[in-house]
């Protein structure tokens, strides 16, 4: 994969996820999988999350938006991340961890 601006965002997100110990993977669609699937799928403290990565002013497609909404609707976490809001990945992980610890009492 070329070192595109979007790939740089994906690499930074994966580094944050790795540092937190989150399980994650990047679904390989390459024309064979379903369209609109988020770039990064994972699980952290028992919670499902999905992250769509964009570079610069890149916008999500209607199908990507639909998938992210569906994930949120069923209780998963979803984020759209670019170079300017990488902190949102850390905030999402902190929310997941806090909710997990709160549920355990």
C-alpha positions in Angstrom: 0.0 0.0 0.0 1.3 3.4 -0.9 2.2 5.8 1.8 -0.8 8.0 1.1 -2.0 10.7 3.5 -4.9 8.4 4.5 -2.5 5.6 5.2 -0.5 7.9 7.5 -3.7 8.5 9.5 -4.4 4.8 9.6 -0.9 4.1 10.9 -1.2 6.7 13.6 -4.6 5.3 14.7 -3.2 1.8 14.8 -0.3 3.0 16.9 -2.7 4.5 19.4 -4.7 1.3 19.5 -1.6 -0.9 19.9 -0.3 1.3 22.8 -3.7 0.8 24.5 -3.6 -3.0 23.9 -6.8 -3.0 21.8 -7.5 -5.8 19.4 -8.0 -4.4 15.9 -7.7 -5.3 12.2 -8.2 -3.6 8.9 -10.7 -5.6 6.8 -9.3 -6.3 3.3 -12.1 -5.6 0.8 -10.2 -4.9 -2.4 -13.4 -5.2 -4.4 -14.4 -8.5 -2.8 -15.9 -7.4 0.5 -18.9 -5.3 1.3 -18.7 -1.6 0.5 -18.7 1.1 3.2 -17.0 -1.1 5.8 -14.9 1.1 8.2 -11.2 1.0 7.8 -10.4 -0.3 11.3 -12.5 -2.8 13.3 -11.7 -3.8 16.8 -12.6 -4.6 20.4 -11.4 -3.0 23.6 -12.5 -4.1 27.1 -15.3 -6.2 25.5 -16.7 -3.3 23.4 -16.8 -3.3 19.6 -15.5 -0.2 17.8 -15.1 0.9 14.2 -13.0 3.7 12.8 -13.1 5.3 9.4 -9.9 7.2 8.6 -9.8 10.2 6.3 -7.0 12.5 5.2 -7.4 16.3 5.1 -10.9 17.4 4.3 -11.9 13.9 3.0 -15.5 13.1 3.7 -17.3 9.9 4.4 -19.6 8.4 1.8 -23.3 7.9 2.5 -22.7 4.2 2.8 -19.8 4.7 5.3 -22.1 7.0 7.3 -24.8 4.4 7.2 -22.5 1.7 8.5 -21.1 3.9 11.3 -24.6 4.8 12.4 -25.7 1.2 12.4 -22.7 0.3 14.6 -23.5 3.0 17.1 -27.2 2.1 17.0 -26.4 -1.5 18.2 -24.1 -0.3 21.0 -20.7 -0.2 19.3 -18.5 2.8 19.1 -17.7 4.6 15.8 -15.4 7.4 14.9 -14.3 9.3 11.8 -10.7 10.2 12.3 -8.3 12.5 10.4 -5.0 14.2 11.2 -6.8 16.9 13.3 -8.8 14.7 15.7 -6.5 11.8 16.5 -7.2 12.5 20.2 -10.7 11.2 19.6 -9.3 7.7 19.4 -7.8 8.1 22.8 -11.0 9.6 24.2 -13.1 6.7 22.7 -10.8 4.2 24.4 -11.0 6.1 27.7 -14.8 6.1 27.5 -14.9 2.3 26.8 -12.5 1.6 29.6 -14.4 3.8 32.1 -17.7 2.2 31.1 -16.2 -1.3 31.5 -14.8 -0.5 34.9 -18.1 1.1 36.0 -20.1 -1.9 34.9 -17.8 -4.2 37.0 -18.6 -2.0 40.0 
